[in-house]
Amino acid sequence: MEETNMSRILVIDDAPAARLTVQFMLEDCGHKVFLAGGGIEGLEQFAAHKVDLVITDILMPDLTGVEVINKIHEENEGFPILGITGGGDRSLSGDVLNEAHRVASSILKKPFLQEELMDSVNKLLVK
């Protein structure tokens, strides 16, 4: 898959396999990717790098994706953030998922294809 405009994207996910899969999908389309293994590290990476988009898992042990999104939006209102979730996780309560839909720019349920990820990413980058 080929993408012409390189963007800088931060991927936050506590699951190494998921994080690397998203990284490879994005890099395959020419994007520069920064990685974080959890919410706290993600906020540190967000502060350290000027990124165009954040992709965050919703359910993480240190900070939830909702908490990460809220913290980013405190100082960067409207910043584009794609929430990703297993969706069917029993550990993901309806309240958390509803809140994620409210605060994230968009939500994508795992597993997803590269085309689905890139469609979501491209829509958020043009806003």
N, C-alpha and C positions, 0 to 999 in steps of 0.2 A: 504494500500500500504506500502511496506517495502523497506527501503533503508539501505545499510550497512555502508556506509561512511558518518559520520556526517560532514557537512560543516557549516561554519558561514556565514549567508546570511543577508544582510541589505535590507529591503523592504521599499521603499519610495512611498507613495501615499497619496494624500490629502483626498481621500474618505475613511472614516473609515471602511465601509463594505467591500470594495475591499481589503484594507490593511489586515483586519482580516481574510478574506477568503484565501488570499495567505499565511498568517502566518499559519493557520490551515493545509493547504495543505502541506507546507514544514515541519512543525513539525510532521505531520503524517508519514513522511518519515524519521524522525530522525534528521532533521537539527536544528541547533540553529539559532533563528531568532531575529533580532533587527529591531525595527520599527521606522519610522519617518513619520510625518504628512505633510511634505512639503520639498521642495528643500533645504532651508537653514538648517532646522533641520537634513535633510539627510546628508548634508556635515559635520555637527557637529558630527553626529553619526559615519560617516565614519572615521573621525579623531580620535574618542574616542575608537573605537573597531577595532581589526584586523579581517577583514572579507575576505572571499574567493570569494564572488560574490555580486554584487548589482543588485537589481531589482527595476526599477524606472518607475513610470507613466510618460508619455510624457507631458501631459497637466496639469500643476499645477499653482496656482495663484501667488506664490512668485517667484519661479524660474521654468522654464520649465525643463523637463527631459533632453533636449538637453543641456541646460546650466549646469545642474548637471553633466552630462557625460563629457562635455568639461572641467569643473573644476577638476574633478577626474583625467582625463587623462593628465592634465597639469603636475602633479607630479607622475602619475602612468600610464605611457603610456602602452596601451594594456590591462589594467585591464578589466576583463570580466564584462560586464554590459548588462543585459536583459532589454530592453524597453518594457513596456506594454501600450497598448492604446485601447480606445474604437473603434478606426479605423474609424467608420462611423460618428463620431462626426462632426457636421457641424462647430463647433468651432475650429476644428483641421485643419488648412490650409494645402494644399498640400506641401507648402514649409517646414513647420515644420515637417511633416511626412517624406518628402524626406531627410531632414537633420537628423532626428532620425535614419533612415535606414543607413545613411552614418556613423554616429558616434557610434551607439550602436553595440555591438557584435552580437546581434540578437533582433528581434522584435516579440512580441506575441500579437495578437489581442484579446481583451476582447469581450465576455466572453470566457473562455477557461476551459477545463477539467483538473483535477489533472494530468492525464497522459500526456497531452500536456505540462503543466508547467514543470513536472518532466523531460520530454524528453529534453526540452530546457535547463533546469538547468544542467542536467547531461552532455549534449554536451559541455556546457561552462566550467564546472568544470574540464573536462579532457583535455582541450586545454592547 
